[in-house]
Structure formats: structure tokens, C-alpha cells
Amino acid sequence: MDSQAKFDLIKRNTEEIVTEEELKTILETKSKPNVYTGYEPSGPVHIGHAVTVMKLKDMEAAGFHIKILLADVHALLNKKGTEEEIAQQCVLWEKAMNALGLKNPEIVLGSDFQYTKEYIRELHKLALRTSIKRGLRSMQEVARDIDNATVSQMIYPLMQTLDIKYLDLDAAQGGMEQRKIHMLARELFPSELDIPSPTCVHTPLISALTGPGSKMSSSIPESMISVTDSEEEIMRKMKKAYCPAKIIEENPVLQIARLIVFPNTKSLKIERPEKFGGDLQFGNYAEIESVYQDGGLHPLDLKKAVAKELASIFAPVKNVFKK
């Protein structure tokens, strides 16, 4: 695979790359560059996490060495559980990364390096240079209970900046909710750490199943799908999901098809009775979007097919969290 093909593979299904020229340079000059995504290990993997893992699979196929940061200290600072609860989740999350299809990710615990004297010293340095307002703004999309933010949640984005340095990364990958933190890192790297800014690859966020104006949240089970949901539960949630006929924008069912289903399959079969036109077979996402927008595919038929494929993709991961 040449560098252009690698770039095209990485760019597909992304919201933005900061910057594309930086990524091209990495692909042209490095044989095995490093990229990471960090996850707070709190509760089972859900559909939002799967989107970023699919992109990591693309980057792995494009020659990147994948590092997974299981951010146990971040999770503690963001009020996601006790140390004991988070430690138990880390064991499960390591298994889940392989179950989702990553071939050889390097798993790193935040606590393995975030308590060192050198790390803490640099953390204090960044804290001296960053205003509370700037730190708070960077956390708005990821913090729990942001209206009652604690000092620990202001430390969080500074640690994430240092993580990129200490993991020796060429690129950072995450959903768009990570963008503000990544932009803070890009500002702080040259000005305070005297090293080049990291390249950032951002994937879209899947809209809540409950429709526009709502947010996908683990506290609202009907808004999202967890890997621990049964096939029947996935089908039930999908049937109720917002998916208006012919509408592409903010359609979570089509987003799931594009961001999770098609990266895992070469085709999607839509099963229909002969009286409704019989079965359809789609070889890529663009085909299915075009037919749906033209009214040639009923929302319920789409929902059933996507639910079936999603349940199959999540089945190995569900087994990890059910044990």
C-alpha cells in the first residue's frame, strides 16, 4: 500500500484531520509511526467507542503501531469510579480491544507513568501556563457533571497533553469530543514543551438513537447501544431509533452503517419479502445512502439489517463483559 492509499484509508469516515499535510508527511517518512486513543475504562464498551476502534483498525492497516491508553487515573479524576472498580474494568477493556478486531495493540495503563516525578513536574509547568477558563473550555465535551466541575477535571486536559508526549506518539486519534483537548495540546507542545504539535485524527460522533436534540448517554439507555445488549435488545432499540424516510442528516442508523458496519463487512444484505421488491445487496455505504435518499429502501428494512450486523460485530466483545 503506497502512502496515498494509506492516507485515503485513514481519511475515510473522519470528521477532520489536523492537519492533512502533517499526516501525509508522517506516512511518507516513517515506516511504523505511533498513534493512540485513550479510553476511560468505566463500564462496558459502547457504540461510540466502537467508532474510534474502527478508525484505529484503519490506521493499523495503514502501518501505524497502535497504542491504547487505558486511562485509569483520568477516570478517577473524572469521577468514573473507585480505584478498585476502575482496575477491574481495565482488565476487561484490554480484552475488548482485541475482540473488536485490533490485531496487536500495545496496552498502556496511565498509572504506569503518570505518577512519576518527571511527569508531575511537567504537569505543574503546564498548570502554571494554562488558565482555569482555558482548561474548563477544553473539558466541556468530556467532563462528567461539568456544571459542578472539580479541580481534578482541570488537571485532566493537561495530563492528556502530557500523555501524548510520554507515549512517544506521532498522532492522536479520538472522537470529536476530544477536539478541544487536542487543540490545547497542539498549542502547548511547541510553546511549553518545545516539541512539534501532534497530528490529530477525529472521527464523527454518532447521533443519539432518540433523535435530534438529544445526546447519546449511558445514563439514557434508549439513546445508545452497549456491547452487553443482547441481539434482541439491539434489534428493539434499533427499531425505535430515529430514522425518517429519505433523510440522511442526523440519522443514527445510517451513521452506524457507515462508521461501524461497512468497515467490518464487504456487503450488507437487506432482506425483504418479494411483494416489497425482494432482497437487496449493497457493496458499500455510498450505494445504500443513495438508494435510501431516493426512497428505495424502507427505514424498517434498513434498521433490521444494520441491527443484525451490529449484533454480530459486538458478539465477541459482549462475551468479554458478560464473564
VOPA-112607 format. One record per atom (N, C-alpha, C, O, CB): y, x negated, z negated; residue in one letter. Coordinates in steps of 0.05 Angstrom, whole numbers, plus 5000, padded with zeros to 4 digits. Each point is the difference from the previous one (the first is absolute). Glycine has a CB too. Layout:
<nodes>
YXZA/...
</nodes>
This chain:
<nodes>
497649835000M/502450175000M/502549825000M/500349844982M/497250534993M/504249665045D/502549845001D/502050114981D/499750214988D/499449675060D/503149974949S/502050074980S/501350275005S/500750154982S/500149375011S/499650555033Q/501250265007Q/498150234992Q/500950204990Q/501749585047Q/494950194969A/498050204992A/499950034970A/499750234990A/497649675052A/502949894944K/500050014970K/502550154991K/499850164981K/497649415016K/504850365015F/502550144992F/499850305005F/500850164983F/501849425027F/496450495013D/499850295007D/498150144981D/500650234992D/500249665056D/497149984943L/498150124982L/501350054973L/499750214987L/496549575036L/505450024968I/501350024974I/502250215001I/500550154981I/498549375010I/502450505032K/502350185002K/499250295001K/501550184992K/500949465031K/495250424987R/499250285003R/500050144973R/499249884980R/498050005061R/503750364958N/500150174976N/501749884978N/499650064976N/495950095035N/506549684996T/501949914980T/502650155002T/500750105022T/497249444979T/503550474977E/502750125000E/502149795009E/501950075014E/496750264950E/501049435026E/501849785007E/498749734993E/498349994983E/505750315010E/497049505020I/499249724994I/502649854997I/501750005018I/493950025007I/504849854952V/502449854994V/499349704998V/499249914978V/502950504998V/498449445045T/500850085027T/497749965019T/498249844995T/506750054994T/495350245035E/497949965020E/499949715010E/497949895005E/502650595008E/501849404990E/500149725010E/498749824980E/498649815008E/505650295017E/496249954949E/498749834980E/497050025002E/498549804998E/505450254972E/495150205033L/497150045002L/498949865025L/497949884998L/502550564978L/501049585046K/499149865024K/499849704996K/498149875010K/503950495018K/499949534958T/500049714995T/497649934982T/498749795005T/506350194999T/494450184976I/497749954983I/497550005016I/498349824997I/504050404965I/497449975056L/497550035016L/499749775020L/497849925006L/502550574989L/502049405014E/499949795020E/499749724987E/499049825014E/503950465015E/497749694946T/500049744988T/498049954978T/499549784992T/505350215018T/494050234979K/498149974978K/497350125008K/499850225011K/504049804956K/494149835027S/497350095007S/498950194980S/498450185007S/500849395015S/501550424953K/499050184979K/502250064980K/499949914977K/495449905029K/506750345002P/502250074982P/499050194977P/498050135003P/505349805035P/498350084941N/499350164976N/501750254999N/502449995004N/496149604972N/500350645018V/501450244996V/498850144975V/497649974994V/503550085056V/500650104936Y/498950154977Y/501150284999Y/502150075012Y/497549504964Y/498950605010T/501050254990T/499350014971T/497849934992T/501750315053T/502449864939G/499550034971G/499550294993G/501350185011G/501549424980G/495350444991Y/499350274991Y/500050024970Y/498949824986Y/498450255055Y/504050134948E/499750064971E/497350144996E/499750225010E/505449814984E/493049844993P/497450124996P/500050214978P/499349944977P/498649635039P/502950674992S/500150224980S/498950255013S/501450135016S/502649664960S/493650285017G/498850245013G/498849935026G/500449785011G/502850514966G/495249895035P/498649955025P/501949955023P/502350095000P/494050194983P/502749585037V/501549975026V/500550275012V/498350184998V/499549375009V/504550495005H/500650255014H/500849955029H/500149775009H/501250444947H/499450005057I/500449995029I/502449825007I/500049875022I/498150584982I/503949534979G/502349825005G/499249715000G/500949845016G/502050504964G/495349595001H/499049724999H/498549935025H/500149785010H/499750254940H/498750175060A/498349955024A/501649925024A/499149845016A/497650494966A/505749785020V/501749935023V/500649705000V/499849875021V/502350594978V/498649424978T/500649724999T/497549835004T/500249785012T/503750324957T/493949995022V/497549855004V/499350005030V/499049795010V/499450344944V/502050095060M/499550005029M/501749795014M/499149875018M/499850624980M/503649484993K/501749795012K/499149724993K/500149825016K/503750504982K/495249654978L/498949744992L/497549935017L/499649775008L/502150294945L/496850145054K/497749965018K/500949905027K/498849835012K/498650534964K/504849765034D/501149915025D/500949714998D/499549845018D/502050624993D/499849474967M/501049734997M/497749804996M/500249775009M/504150424971M/493649905007E/497649834997E/498849955028E/499249775006E/500050424948E/500750015063A/498949975027A/501849825017A/499149875019A/498850584977A/504749544997A/501949835014A/500149724990A/501749845009A/501050575000A/495649524972G/499849734990G/501349944974G/499949774991G/500050115055G/501250324940F/501249954974F/497949984978F/497950135002F/506250115013F/496449594966H/498449994975H/501250214982H/502449994994H/496449525011H/499650684985I/500950224984I/499849944970I/497949924990I/500850395047I/503549724950K/500049984970K/500750284989K/502050125008K/499449394994K/497050584979I/500650254986I/500849934972I/498549884985I/498150375043I/505849824965L/501049974972L/499450254985L/501250215005L/502449465009L/494650314967L/499650234981L/501949964978L/499649834981L/495550225031L/507150104989A/502449944984A/499750134972A/501350204994A/501549785048A/495549904942D/499550114974D/502449994981D/500650194985D/494749685020D/506349914997V/502449984984V/502150205010V/501450124983V/497649395007V/501350515036H/501950205011H/499350284990H/501750154993H/499049555048H/496750374960A/499150264992A/500750054971A/500850234992A/495549755041A/503449824950L/500750034972L/503050044997L/500950174984L/495249545003L/505650145027L/502950034999L/500950265011L/502150114992L/498349405011L/498150605016N/500850265012N/498750244986N/499950225011N/500649545033N/498450194932K/498950214983K/497750155013K/499950254999K/504649804981K/493649795031K/497750125014K/497550004983K/497950075010K/504149795033K/498150054932G/497750004983G/500049774981G/501849835000G/495750395036G/500549774946T/499749784981T/498849765014T/499050025023T/500550304939T/500549455025E/498849765012E/497150045005E/498949925021E/504449794956E/495350425004E/497150055003E/499450185024E/498249955015E/501349984935E/502150295052E/499650195022E/500549875027E/498550045019E/502850334951E/500849475031I/500749875026I/497949795007I/499349975024I/505550114967I/494149774989A/497949805006A/497550135011A/498849895018A/503149834945A/497450515027Q/497750155011Q/500550085028Q/498249995017Q/500750174937Q/503549935052Q/500750085027Q/499949775020Q/499250035023Q/503650334958Q/498049405010C/499949765017C/497349955011C/499749935024C/504149884950C/494150225010V/497249965008V/499350195023V/498849925019V/500049924935V/502050415043L/499450205020L/501649965026L/498950035022L/500150294941L/503549605034W/501749965024W/499149775017W/500150015024W/503750184950W/495149605013E/499049785016E/497750095018E/499949925023E/501449764940E/496950485026K/497850115016K/501150195022K/498950015022K/498049954938K/505250195033A/501050205019A/501249875025A/499850115022A/501250194939A/500249465036M/501149875023M/497949935021M/500550035024M/503149784947M/494150115020N/497849945019N/498950265011N/499250015024N/499749574951N/500950635009A/498950255008A/501850135022A/499050165016A/498949904939A/504749885045L/501850105021L/499949845026L/501350075019L/501650104944L/495649615036G/499549865026G/501249725002G/499749875021G/500150574998G/501649474961L/501049725001L/497649814999L/498250044983L/506350094996L/495549675037K/497649835002K/499949784979K/497949964987K/502150135061K/502249784947N/499949774981N/502749974986N/501249785002N/495349995027N/504450434957P/502649974987P/499849834975P/498050004986P/503350455031P/500849404978E/500249844975E/501350184979E/502350085004E/498049475022E/498350504952I/501050174979I/501349834979I/498849814989I/497650545020I/506149714984V/501549854980V/501150204979V/501150215007V/500249435027V/498350304941L/501150154978L/502849894994L/500449764998L/495050354983L/506550075015G/502749914992G/500049844975G/501449804997G/500550605026G/496549684958S/499949874974S/498949715001S/500349854981S/499250594998S/499349495044D/499049735003D/502249795003D/499649764994D/496450435027D/506449904988F/502149805003F/502850094990F/501849844998F/495750005041F/502850424955Q/502650104993Q/500949944971Q/502250064993Q/496950305040Q/499149524951Y/500749934973Y/500549704997Y/500349904977Y/497150495007Y/502549465038T/500449714998T/502949944994T/501850155006T/494449775026T/504249844956K/502749924992K/501949985025K/502350084998K/495749684963K/501050135061E/501649965024E/500850275011E/502350045008E/495449535002E/500550624991Y/500550275010Y/502250144983Y/501950115011Y/493449925007Y/504349964956I/501950134982I/502849875003I/502050144999I/494249984969I/503949625035R/502649865002R/501450105026R/502450054999R/495849554976R/500350425047E/501350095025E/500750304998E/502050095012E/495449565014E/501050504959L/500750284996L/502650034986L/501750175007L/493449954991L/505349724981H/502650014986H/502349925018H/502250114998H/495449784959H/501949925060K/502149915019K/500950235018K/502350055004K/495849484995K/499950615012L/500650235017L/501450224985L/501850145010L/494349755019L/503150154946A/501250214983A/503049944995A/501650194998A/494049894980A/505149675020L/502849924996L/501750065025L/502450034998L/496149624970L/500250365055R/501450035026R/500050285011R/501350065020R/497649474989R/499750654978T/499650275011T/501250214981T/499450004976T/496449855047T/505950324988S/501250214983S/498050224993S/498150045015S/506449865006S/496050244957I/498350224993I/500150225022I/497950125006I/502949784945I/501550145060K/500350205021K/498349935024K/498750175012K/506049924973K/495349655023R/498449915023R/497050034994R/498450085017R/505349604997R/495550244962G/497250024992G/499150294999G/497850065009G/502749524965G/501150605016L/499350284998L/499850125028L/498150165005L/504249874951L/499549905062R/500050115027R/497449925014R/498950165015R/506149834986R/494149774995S/497649915013S/497550144991S/497950005014S/504349564992S/497950564970M/497650124988M/499950305004M/498150134992M/502049524974M/501950475047Q/500250295001Q/497650145013Q/499450224993Q/505449715009Q/493949935017E/497850135014E/497349964986E/498050135007E/504549815035E/497349874939V/497449944989V/499850044970V/497850014989V/501749665047V/502750354950A/500050014971A/499150284990A/500650205012A/503049464987A/494850334980R/499350254986R/502350084982R/501049844985R/494050055018R/505750374998D/502150114982D/502649845002D/501049904980D/495450264988D/504649815057I/502349835005I/502550094985I/501849844994I/496350065051I/502150364949D/502350114985D/500149894972D/502150014987D/497850405041D/497949494962N/499949894973N/498949715002N/498349924985N/501050544994N/501849395041A/499049735005A/500349824976A/501950024985A/499350045063A/496749774948T/500149814978T/500749725011T/499949965024T/496750314950T/504049555008V/500749735009V/497649875014V/500449855019V/502750104942V/494450125031S/497749895013S/499950065030S/499049855016S/498550204940S/503650195051Q/500050085028Q/502149865016Q/500050005025Q/498250434961Q/503749445001M/502049835014M/498849725005M/500849875019M/503050394959M/494349665005I/498749745004I/498150025024I/499549805013I/500950104938I/498550335053Y/497950045021Y/500849895027Y/498449845011Y/500350574964Y/503649665037P/500649905027P/500449705001P/499549875020P/502650574990P/498949444968L/500349714999L/497349865000L/499649805012L/504850264964L/493750065009M/497349895000M/498750035028M/498649815009M/500950314943M/501050105061Q/498850035027Q/501249805019Q/498549905018Q/500950594973Q/503149445006T/501249795016T/498649734995T/499249865019T/505250384979T/495149694977L/498749754993L/497150005008L/498949795008L/504250164954L/495650285038D/497250025008D/499749895029D/498149865006D/501150544963D/502749675048I/499849925028I/500149695002I/498749885016I/503550564998I/499549444969K/500149714999K/497449884989K/498949815012K/506150224982K/494150074983Y/497749874987Y/497450055014Y/498149854996Y/504450214962Y/497350145059L/497650055015L/500149855027L/498150015015L/501550434963L/502549415027D/500349835023D/499650165026D/498249955016D/500149664958D/503550595029L/499750195021L/501849955024L/502249894997L/496550444969L/500449745057D/501750015024D/501250275005D/502150035011D/495149615009D/501450574970A/500950275004A/499150184977A/498049954987A/501849995063A/501850274946A/499450204980A/499750275014A/501550065018A/501049694945A/495450405030Q/499550255013Q/499950234980Q/499049964978Q/498549805058Q/503650474971G/500050234982G/501150245013G/501049995023G/499549704938G/499450545025G/501250245010G/503049994998G/501249824988G/494750434999G/505549945025M/502950005001M/501250034972M/502449944996M/497450265049M/498649894936E/501150024972E/500549724989E/501549974980E/496150465013E/501249375019Q/500449724991Q/502449875013Q/500749774993Q/494450204999Q/506250165027R/502049875016R/502349884983R/500849775005R/498050555032R/502349834945K/502349914984K/499349754984K/501649824997K/500150655001K/495949534991I/499249764985I/499649765019I/500949784994I/496850514972I/501149765057H/499749785019H/502749895010H/500349765005H/495350445009H/506449984990M/502649915009M/501449844978M/501449815006M/498950595024M/499249674945L/501049844978L/498849725000L/501449804997L/499350624975L/496749575034A/498649745002A/501249845023A/500449754997A/495450454984A/504749925041R/501249865023R/502749884993R/500849805011R/496650505020R/504149844952E/502649904992E/499849774980E/501449805002E/500450665005E/496349564974L/499849814979L/498649745008L/500549794989L/499450594980L/498349635051F/498549765008F/501849775008F/499949794989F/496450515025F/505549745006P/501749785008P/502249934981P/500749774997P/498350355049P/502150084940S/502349964983S/499249884973S/501549844989S/500850535034S/495549714966E/499349924972E/497549834999E/499749844981E/502450575003E/496049625035L/497549844999L/499949785021L/498249845001L/499650574981L/504349595036D/500349795020D/497549985018D/499149785007D/503949984961D/495950475040I/497850015019I/500550225019I/501650194994I/495249624972I/502050185058P/500550215020P/499150284991P/498150034984P/501349625051P/502050554974S/499450274993S/497250085011S/499349925022S/505650204977S/493750054987P/497450095010P/500350215022P/501850164999P/496249744956P/500250095064T/499850215020T/498750244988T/498049984985T/501749685053T/501350584968C/499050244987C/499050205021C/501450065020C/501849874941C/494450185035V/498850205018V/499750264984V/498650014980V/499049635047V/503850574983H/500050254985H/498650225016H/500650055023H/503749814954H/494050295009T/498650225012T/501350264992T/501450014979T/494349745021T/504050475016P/501250264993P/498750124975P/497849924992P/503350155056P/500350124940L/498950164978L/499050265011L/501350135016L/501849654951L/494550305025I/498950265008I/501550224985I/500449984976I/495149815035I/505350425004S/501350224987S/498150154982S/497650005004S/505550045036S/498050094940A/498450164981A/498650225016A/501150125018A/502049784944A/494450165030L/498550215013L/501350274996L/499750185016L/496249564977L/505750284986T/501350264994T/502450055017T/501250224997T/497149734957T/502649875063G/502150055019G/502649874994G/500449874979G/497450555028G/504149605012P/502749874997P/501350094974P/499850224991P/500649765059P/501149834938G/501450054976G/498449944975G/501149994978G/501350365046G/495049604979S/498449924977S/499149715004S/500149895021S/498350584973S/500749414984K/499349725000K/497149974993K/499050124981K/505749745007K/493949975026M/497249944993M/499949874973M/501349804996M/497450155053M/499750164933S/500049904972S/497350064988S/498850215004S/506149864991S/494049744990S/497550044986S/500250214979S/497950114991S/500949415017S/503650544983S/500450224980S/500050275013S/499950204986S/502749484986S/497450335055I/499850255014I/497649985019I/500349925023I/504850174975I/492549974992P/497549955015P/500050125028P/498949895019P/498850104938P/503650255047E/500050135026E/501749855021E/499950065023E/499350374953E/502449385014S/501849865019S/498749765013S/501149885018S/502750274954S/493849775017M/498849755010M/497050014999M/498950204990M/505149554993M/494750055027I/497149985000I/499349734987I/501049795007I/498550505035I/498649734938S/499049764987S/497249945011S/498750175010S/504049944948S/496649635040V/497349935009V/497850134984V/497750025008V/504149555008V/498950534960T/498050124983T/499650305006T/498250134990T/502949544975T/500650445053D/499650285008D/497450025016D/499449835017D/505650244985D/493650154993S/497550055015S/500750075029S/502350065006S/495450094952S/500349855059E/500450085028E/501050295001E/501750075016E/494749614999E/502550484967E/500950284999E/502950034991E/501550165010E/493849974981E/505549704990E/502750014990E/502049895021E/502150115003E/496149834950E/501049855061I/501749905022I/500450225021I/502250045010I/496249494981I/499450605016M/500250225020M/501850224990M/501650115015M/493849775002M/504350204958R/501650224989R/503049925000R/501650165008R/494549984963R/504549625020K/502949915000K/501149995028K/502350075005K/496849674953K/499250165061M/501049965027M/500550275013M/501950045015M/495649544988M/500850624991K/500450265012K/502650134991K/501250165014K/493849904988K/505849884973K/502550114989K/502449835008K/502350094995K/495150104967K/502249585050A/502249815005A/502050115020A/499350155018A/497649474972A/505650295007Y/502150065018Y/499349895028Y/499749755002Y/503750254960Y/496450165058C/499349915027C/500750225020C/498250115012C/498049604969C/506450345023P/500850215018P/499349945029P/500149775009P/503750344960P/495450095046A/499249975028A/502249865016A/502450074998A/494750344998A/502149405020K/501849865019K/502049824987K/501649875014K/497850515017K/500749604943I/502049854986I/498949724992I/497949994987I/504350434995I/499149375026I/499249734994I/501349884975I/498849874984I/500450065065I/503450134949E/501649884978E/499150094973E/499550244995E/504449745036E/495849834950E/499350054972E/497450164998E/499650164982E/505249845006E/493449955031N/497450135000N/498049814987N/499149825014N/502150455028N/497949784934P/498349814986P/497249985012P/498749794999P/503850314960P/496550115054V/497449995012V/500049815024V/498149845003V/501050644982V/502949545032L/500349815022L/500549724990L/498949815012L/502850565017L/499849604950Q/500549734988Q/497449874991Q/499649765004Q/505050394982Q/493750015001I/497449904991I/498349925023I/498649795000I/501750504959I/499849875063A/498549935024A/500949735011A/498449845008A/501050655002A/503249484991R/501149755012R/499749764983R/499249785010R/504150505013R/497249744951L/500149774983L/497449924987L/499649774992L/505050364999L/493550065007I/497549944986I/497650055018I/498249835001I/504050284956I/497750125056V/497650075015V/499649825024V/497949875003V/502650604981V/501549525034F/499649855025F/499849704996F/498649885017F/503950485005F/498749524958P/499449714996P/497149954992P/499149775001P/505650174986P/493850275006N/497249974992N/498050115020N/497649974995N/504050054958N/499350115068T/498150115019T/501149985028T/502449995004T/496050334961T/499849665054K/500849985028K/500650275013K/501350025021K/496049574982K/501850634984S/500450265011S/499950214978S/498749954979S/499549915066S/503050364960L/499950234981L/499150245014L/501150085021L/502749734951L/494150315018K/498850245012K/501050254986K/499950024976K/496049725038K/505250445001I/500950264990I/497950215008I/499650055023I/505449824980I/493650244977E/497950195006E/501250285000E/501350094981E/495349614998E/502950445044R/501150285003R/497950175014R/498549905016R/506249934986R/495250434991P/498250185015P/500850025029P/502349955008P/497050324950P/498849795059E/500550015029E/502250215006E/501549965019E/493749904990E/504950364976K/502050205006K/502849904995K/501950135010K/494850224978K/503649434997F/502749884997F/500449745016F/501849854995F/498250354959F/498249765065G/500349785018G/498049784997G/499949815015G/504750294984G/493649924980G/498049794996G/501149754987G/502449984994G/495250205045G/500649634957D/500849754986D/502049835017D/500050015024D/495549994954D/506149855007L/501949815012L/499449724989L/499149984977L/504450385028L/496949445011Q/499649724992Q/502649845006Q/500950005023Q/494050034985Q/506149844972F/502549845003F/499449714995F/498849934980F/504050475006F/498149435033G/499549714998G/502249854985G/499549774993G/497950275048G/504950084955N/502149874985N/501950214989N/499950235007N/499849355022N/502150334953Y/501850194987Y/502050125019Y/500650244998Y/498849504960Y/501650115061A/502050105018A/498950255015A/501550195005A/500449355001A/495650465001E/498850225014E/500150254983E/500750225009E/496349475017E/502250284949I/499850244983I/502850114993I/500350244998I/495449574983I/506250015016E/502750104995E/501150155024E/501350214996E/499549404973E/498750295055S/501050145024S/498850285003S/501550195005S/499149365017S/496850474974V/498750265003V/500950194978V/500450245005V/495749535016V/504250124955Y/500950184978Y/502850105004Y/500650244996Y/496549504973Y/504650095040Q/502850085005Q/500250205022Q/501850175000Q/499749384985Q/496750445035D/500050195022D/498650274992D/500050185017D/500149435015D/498850404944G/498750254992G/497150025008G/498850224997G/505649995006G/494449575006G/497250015009G/498049954978G/497650005005G/504049855038G/499450124932L/498249954978L/501050164976L/502349984991L/496549565026L/499550634972H/500750174977H/500149834975H/498349834996H/499650585026H/504149644960P/500249854975P/497449994984P/499349794989P/505550335010P/493850114999L/497650004983L/497849825012L/498649874985L/502550605000L/498749535041D/498049825013D/500649714994D/498349844995D/500950505041D/503449594966L/500949734994L/499449934971L/498949794994L/504750255041L/497150144947K/499649954971K/497049954994K/499449814985K/504550485005K/494349875021K/497249964994K/499049735010K/498549874985K/500950635019K/501449425019A/499149745012A/501049774983A/498649814994A/501250405052A/502849804947V/501249784985V/498849994972V/499549784990V/504850275036V/495350184961A/498850004974A/497249885000A/499349844982A/503350575007A/495849655031K/497349905002K/500049695003K/498549874986K/500050565035K/503249474996E/500249715004E/501149864975E/499049794993E/501750285056E/501250054938L/501249884976L/497949984978L/499949804986L/504750375027L/493950044983A/497950004980A/498049785005A/499049874981A/501650625013A/498749465032S/498249795007S/501149724993S/498649834990S/499550475046S/504549664970I/501349754994I/500149954970I/499749774991I/503050275052I/497950164942F/500349984971F/497449994985F/499949924976F/504450315029F/493549855007A/497450024986A/499249744985A/499250024977A/499450325057A/501549434979P/499249754986P/501949944976P/499149884980P/499049955063P/504450244960V/501949944978V/499750204977V/500349934977V/502949885057V/496150444973K/499550204979K/497749914982K/500150044976K/501550325055K/496449514981N/497749914984N/500949794979N/498849984979N/498250125060N/505049744968V/501049794982V/501150144975V/499449914977V/501649785061V/500750514965F/501350124978F/498450214985F/500750084978F/503549835046F/493650184988K/498350194987K/498049884981K/498850144984K/501750145056K/499149464962K/498049864984K/501049984971K/498649894983K/499849855057K/
</nodes>
